[in-house]
Amino acid sequence: MKNSLLSQRDLAVLWHPCTQMHDHETQPLIPIKSGHGVWLEDFEGNHYLDAISSWWVNLFGHANPIINAALKAQLDNLEHVIFAGFTHEAAIELAEKLVAITPAGLSRCFYADNGSAAVEVALKMSFHFWQNRGQSRKTKFITLENSYHGETLGALAVGDVALYKKTYAPLLMDVITAPSPDCYFRDEGESWADYSTRQFAHIERILQENANEVCAVIVEPLVQCAGGMRMYDAIYLKLLRATCDKYNVHLIADEIAVGFGRTGTLFACEQADISPDFLCLSKGLTGGYLPLSAVLTTNDIYAAFYDDYSKLTAFLHSHSYTGNALACRAALATLGIFETQNVLGNNQVLAATMKTLSQRFLNHPNVAEVRQTGMIVAIELVKNKRTREAYPWQERRGLQVYRYALSKGVLLRPLGNVIYFIPPYVITPEELALMFDVAWQAITA
């Protein structure tokens, strides 16, 4: 009864993200009372396995006792303070740790509130850097086909998922879009590395022809998440880094979704042994507790803004909650778990289990591909396996899977016709088996 009452109260006053609210006339909202580990519980005692880490943010489970304790201790001392002219220990310590664990050369940390804001910061910093260096022709950005970098206008402009972008096109800056290295489209028998290398020729040519006008290339390393969990080989990043250096263009790595162990290494860029000029982080940074993002960059970029105030070179971008003490403390507790527990090693075992459990989907007549990078598995549903003809989007197959899975106690939220699994790292093999079993039942049903 309380579920229903709370749902009614919600629908009277709230507007939910990424939702056609009309759907809730037939699909009730689920009010959540509590969470523990990978499980969520509603007010009527129903439990739901959080197979997508609550939009990819929750690394170590709901109500994690280590993060809880850190937040309680911080709350008794300082909740927040203006971050212009003031600082605090949690923000300093977190920046020190991020500089220490991110790829070499990233030595400055700028805080923002969320992933989209981090992308905005990186775009503006790159553009402003070239202006401060006297290269005023550099005003454009190169992005990848099928990419996604957030919903604010700058971040939306450098994305390429029409569902989110098309409506707002008149408001957005023009960008240069390069073909994606997305290995779903490789030829039969072609390796991920060979296809990604072949696709790199396109962006190499674009850089050769446009470098004098380009500030930066922005990519999601290894996995284009909101674009359907499409994946590519690390060789693409290695080639891109070298070519950006050759043509004097920045590289922005958006690791908002793929950072902090999700792809098998702490940061996806490590698999290509590269360092970007800007590294955008959020989501798992605080273990899914509080909004926080960080942009890591180099001393060379920092130095371009460092001068007498009268030169008007300062980076004046700001957020009221920049460097929030509670969020920084949650992030420190999250990084502490990586330091004290064998997270990446345990994830290798879990990823191997996920691979084994996903194999039976390969032979399903409506599955075109099963793909995996670390702790991300995606299953591509199609109408025709041989031709890879997609289901019409109007059929909303993903929504049907979502509804069926909820009825069986599993939270899946497919991206169109792509069912994906991004579970918290504290999940057990038995819980993984349940997750894949319910997905199989949902597809079959």
N, C-alpha and C positions, 0 to 999 in steps of 0.2 A: 504493500500500500504506500509506504513512504517513497519508494522509487517513483511511483506514478505521480504523487503530489509534488515531489521535487522537479520532476520533468515538466509538469504543468507550469510551475513557478518560473522555471528556466525559460520556457518558450514564450512567456508573457513579457520578458524583459531583455533576453540575451540574443546575440547574433554570433554564431559560431564560425570559426575559420574554415576555409576550404570546404564549404558546405552549401548545398542548395537547401535552405531551411524548409522548403515545402516537403522534402523527403521525410521530415520528422512527423508529418501527419500520419504516416504509416510505419515508420521505423522509430520506436521510442528511444529517447535519450536514456543512457544508463548512468544514473548518479553513483559515484564511487564513494564508499564510506572509508575505506582504508586500503593500504597496500603493504605487502610484505614479500621481499624477494622478487620473484618473477610474477607474483600473483596480485590481482586486484580483487576487491570484494565489494559488492554493492550492498544496499540497505536491506535486502531480502535474503542475504546469505549466499548468493550466487558468486562463483569465483571465475576469473578470466585470466588465462595465461597471457602475459604481455609479450607476444612474439615479435613486436616491432619496437620494443624499448621506448614506448610512449613518444613516437615520432623521432626515434633514433637518439634520444638523449640519455637514457638511463643505462649506465654501464654496470653498476654493482648492486642493482636491486632497489626496490622501494623500501623506504624507512631503514636504510642501511645504518647500523648502529655506530659505525666509525664516523660517518659524515654527520649523523645526528648529534653526536657528542661534540664534534668540532663547532657546529653551529650554535649549540647551546652555550658553550664557553665564550664564543665571540659575542653573542647577544648580550651578555652581562657586562661587556666592556665598551663596544662601539658598534653601532649598526651601520652608520654611514657618515661621511664627512665630505664636503666639497673637495674635489680633487684638483682644483686650480689654486696654487699657492699652499696647499696642504698635502700631506701624504699620510700613510699609516703602514704598520708593519706587515699586515697580510698582503697588501698590494705589492710591497717591495719584495717580500719573500717569494710570492708567486711569480713575479717577473723574473727574478733570479733563477728560479727553477725552470721556467719556460725557455729562457735563454740557454740554460745548460742542456736541456733534453732535445731541443729542436735541431734541425740540420745546421751544420757549421756556417758561421758568418751572420746568422740572425742574432743581433745583439741589442736590439731595442724593442720594447714592448709598448704598444698603445692599446688601451682598453676601450671597449664599447659595450653595448647592451645585448646584442644578439647577432646572429650570423649575417643577416642582410646589412646591418650597420657596419660590421667588419668589412664586408665587401665594399661598401660605400667609402669607408676610410681608405682602403687600399687603392681604389680607383682615383680618389682625390689626391692622395699622396703622390701617386705615380705622375698624374697630370701636373701637379704643382711642382714636383721635382724638376721636370723638364722646363717649366716656366722659369723657375729660379735659376736654372742653368743656362737660360738664354735661348733655349730651343723651342720657340713659340709655335712652330709648325706641328709639333707633336701633340695632337689632340684626340686621336682615335684609339680604339681598343679592338683587339682581335679576340673572338670567342669561338667556341666549337659548336657545331650543329648539335642539337638535342641537349644542350647544357642547361643547367639551372643554378642560379646564384642568389636567389632571394626575391622578395616581393616589393621592396622599395624601388623607386624609379631608376636609379642608377644600376642597382643589382638586376632589376628586371630587364633593362636594356641590354646587358651583356649576357642574358640568358637566351634560350632559343626553344622553349617549350610553348607552343602556340596557345595551349589551353590557358596558361597564365598571362601570356604576353600580348596576344593579338588585340584584345579590347583596348589596351592602353597604348597601342603603337603610336598614335599622334603625340603622345606626351614624352616619348623616349628619344634619347640621342641615337644617332646612326652609329652602327658598329660594323665591322667586317667579320663575316661568319665563314669559318673554314669547315670543310667536311670532317665529320667525326671519325676517330679511329675505332669506333664501336664494332667489336668483333662479331656481333650477331650477323653482320652482312659479309663475312669472309666467304671465300669460295670453299666448296666441299674439299676437305683434305688440307686446306691452308691453315697454318698455325696462327695463333694469336700474334706472335712476334712478327711473322711475315706480313700479315695483314696490316698491323699497326705501322710497320715500317713503310709499307706501300702507301698507306693513307697519309703518312707524314709529308710526302712529296707535295701535297696540296698546300699545306700551311707554309712549307719552306718557300714555295713560289710566291705566296701572298706576302711573306715577310720581305723577300727579295725586292718585290715591286713597290711595297708601301712603307718600308721601315722608317723613312724620313718623317712620316706623318703619324707613326704609331707610338703610343706611350708604353703599352704593355699587352701581353697575351695573358688571358685568364683561363684556367682549366680546373676541373675537378680531377685530381690525380686518381687514376685506375678505375674509378667507378662513377658513371653519370647517374646519380641516385634518383632524383625526382623525374629524370627522363626515362625511367623504366628499369633502373638498376642495370644499365648497359655497361659493359666492361671492356677494357683494352689492356695491352701489354705495357710493361714499364719501359720498354725500349723507346716508346714514343716520347716519354718524359725526358729521357736522356738525350735524344736527338733534339728535342725542343729547347732544352737548356743551352746546348751548344750553339744552336742557331740564333737564339735570342741574344746570346753574348756576341756572336758574329755581327749582328745587325744593330747592336746597341739598343735593345728593347727589353723592358722589364718582363719578368715572369711572375705572375700572381698565382699561387697555389691555394685554391679554395678547399681546405681540408676540414671544413665545418662538419660535414657528415662522416668523412672517412678517417679522421684523425683519432688518436688515442686508442690504437690497437685494433680498430675495426677491420682493417685489411690484412692483418697478420703481423705487421710491424707497428711500432708505436706511431709512426707517421708514414703515409703511403709513399712520400717522396724518397724515403730510405730505400725502397726497392729498386729505384733507379740510381741511387747514390748521387742525388743532386740536392742543391739548396736553391730555393726560389729567392726572388728579391723581396717578396711579400708572402707571408704565410698567414692565412685567415683561419682562426680556430673558434669554435663555440660548441653547441650541443653537449657532447660528453665531457667538456671541460669541467663542469661542476657536478658531474655524475647525475645530471638530470634534476638538480635541486633548484637552481636559481638562474635567471638570465645573466649571462656574461659572455663576452667575446674578447678576443685579443688579436691584434695584428702584429706579427713579428717582422722586423725589417732590419736593414743593415746600417752600419755606422756611416757609410757613404751617403745613403739617402737621408739619414738624420742630419748629417753635416750640411746638406743643401738648404736646410731651414734654419740653421743656427747662425744668428748674426744680430747686430744691433736692431732694436725694435723699429727704428726709423727706416730701415731697409724694407720693411713690410714683407718679410719672407716667412714669417711664423705660420705654422699650421694651426688654424683657429677652430677647427672642427671640435665640437664638444657635445657631451650628453650630461644631463643632470646627475645621473647615477653612475658616471664613469668611476671605475675602481671601487665599486661598492664593497664594503668590508665583509659583509656576510657572504656575498657571492665569491669573493676571493678566498675566504676561509673554506668554503665548500670545495672550491677547486683544489686548494692545498690538501685537503683530506682525500680527495679523489686521487691526486698524484701520489699521495702517501701510500695508498693501496697498491699502486703500481710498484712503488719502491720496496714494500715489505712483503708482497706476495708474488708468486710466480704467475702473473696474469697472462703474459704472452705465451708462456709454455703451456699453461692450462688451456688457453684458447686454441692452441694447435690441436690438442686432443679433441676439444669440442668441435672444431672445424672439420676434423676427420670424421667424427660421428655424423655431422650434418651432411657431409659428402656421401657417406654410406646410406643414410636414410633417404637421400634425395634420388638415388639411382633408379628406383622403381618408376619414377615419373618419366624417365627417358623413353619408355615403351608405350606411354599413354598415347592414344590416337589423336589427342588434342593438345599435345605438348610439343612445341617446336624446338625448345632448347631448355636445358638446365645448366645454369652457369653459377660459378662461385668465385669469390675473392675473399679469403679469410673467413670472417664471421658474417658474411653476406651470401645468401643463396637466393637465386631468383628463378622462377619457373614461368616460361613464356607460353601462354595459352593461345591457340590458333584454331580457326575453323577447319583448315585443311593442312594437315601435317606435311604433305608432300610439297605443296606449293607455298606453304607458309602464309596462306591467305588469312588475314586477321578477322576476328569476329567484328561485326559492326559495333561501333562504340555505343550506339543507341541501345544495344541489348544489355549493357551494363553487367557483364559477366562477373567483373570484380566485385560489384555490390552484392551479387548473389552469393559469392564465396564468403564475403564478409558476414552476411546475415547467417548463413549456415554455420560458419565457424563459431560465431557468438552463441548460437544455440547449443554448441558442444563445449563451451567454456574456453574458447581460444580467441584472442584478439588478433586478427589479421586485418590489414587494410590495404588491399591490392592497389597498384598503380595501373588503372585501366585493366588490361588483360594480363598483367604481370603480378603473380603472387610472389611475395618475397618474405624472407625471414631475416630479421636483425634482432636477435634476442639479447637480453642482458647477459653479461659474462658469468653470472652466478647460476645460470641454468644448469640442470642436471641432465645426464643422458636420457633418463626416463621422461623428463619433461620435453626434451627434444623429440623423442619418439611420439609423444602425444601430439605435439605441434604438427609434425609431418603426417601423422595418421589422419588428423582432422582435415588437413589440407587435401589429402587424397580423397577423403570422403566428400568434401565439398566439391571438388572437380567432378567426381563421379556422379554426384547428385545433380 
